[in-house]
Amino acid sequence: MQQMKAFRALTKPALEFLELDAKPEADRDAIRYETLKADALVQYLILDAQANVLCPATKL
């Protein structure tokens, strides 16, 4: 249960990272982007979400 609460708190930073990642490099806040990119939990949450989509899709 505690793990879910921790991941729920990281949802906004993960979405912010994805938004910054989609922007051209010249238009994004480089410091914030690098901070979020270095956050292991944010990166884990993003990769976990991708795996939850891709793994079942490979079974089709």
Secondary structure, 3 states (H helix, E strand, C coil): CHHHHHHHHCHHHHHHHHHHHHCCCCCCCHHHHHHHHHCHHHHHHHHHHHHHHHHHHHCC
